[in-house]
Amino acid sequence: MLIPFSMKNCFQSLYSLKIPTAGYKNIAKGGLILQSASNNIYQNLAVEDWIHDHMNLESKPILFLWRNSPTVVIGRHQNPWQECNLNIMREKGIKLARRRSGGGTVYHDMGNINLTFFTIKSKYNRMENLKLIIRALNAVQPQLDVQATDRLDLLLDGQFKISGTASKIGRVAAYHHCTLLCNTDWISLSSVLKSPYQGIKSNATPSVPSLVKNLLENDDTLTCEVLMESVAAEYAAYHKIENNIILISPTDETVFPGINKKAEELQTWEWIYGKTPKFSINTSFNLSEQSYSEIKVYVDIKNGRIEDCKIDAPDHSLPLEMLDKLSTSFIGNKFCQSETSVLINALLRTCPKDYELNTKWHLLCQKVKSIM
């Protein structure tokens, strides 16, 4: 049963109202099943943070169901330049988010369900959660062959990944969240989860590519709505609570005090890009198809900003002072297309008067722009 968010008093009655600064901490005996009314990734990730930080989960677990508009979500310790195609994402209006849990990169859209299981740290058990999901899937389609792996993924027919998993374990609370592929857009998924960058060296956590498949391809009754209801029913039966899904608004400060600030932090450049582990790019290119002059580029990036940059022309086809000027201009700037474009456009106005050098300067600036 889905309880509309308009029945806010029903939701609020489950909480202690005596702690105005920390939110509604104490939930009803047995736990809750929540579903987000928002498809905004930053708002939904903020709900995870808020529940983890503020709610008392002692013997009172929570299941949170949520879906997002098209988004690429990277793990806490990952490198977005290494994991996805940022240019295609900008062209298609696909968001990028960094979650607070570890694990690999995933693509979200409205054909994908996200499930977050909240417990106290001592009761954290990812395998039990996956078994619960399998029971829910089999309740809808008993012939479905789904198994949990040692990596805590879910495989369909022994080979197709339908669910990836990640977690955050705090001092007291913990959560395990996972995806469930129902009817995801394969074209978008395959195009954005492929980085165009060459020569990246990084200690960031890399994603592990897998064969994937939509559940709807096996059975057209396995829609997101049907599966969310089935998972909720199985969760309610397992925890011996009423099967009521409470629809929540992740922007409602009267229910989640301070949540909008959390959402704002999650969409800042400093969090999404600036938290990337230090990495370097070592690549090369020719100035033109007719040129055999190889230009080598070395860039070190720390906290999302260019810490060091060196552009080298081994055959001295370009003056050293020209290469140094371009290299030093980047240091201290964000490693991002918008800042690079502004900087390159300004540098192009300082072209050498010599026609041949002018041409090479333009080509060099445009080539460097394409890799930044």
Secondary structure by P-SEA (a helix, b strand, c coil): ccccccaaaaaaaacccccccccccccccccbbbbbccccaaaaaaaaaaaacccccccbbbbbbbcccbbbbbcccccccccccaaaaaaabbbbbbcccbbbbbbbcccbbbbbbbbccccccaaaaaaaaaaaaaaaccccccccccccbbbcccccccccccccccccbbbbbbbbbccccaaaaaaaacccccccccccbbbbbbbccccccccccccaaaaaaaaaaaaaaaaccccbbbbbbccccccccaaaaaaaaaacccccccccccbbbbbcccccccccbbbbbbbbbccccccbbbbbcccccccaaaaaaaaaaaccccccaaaaaaaaaaaaaaccccaaaaaaaaaaaaaaaaac
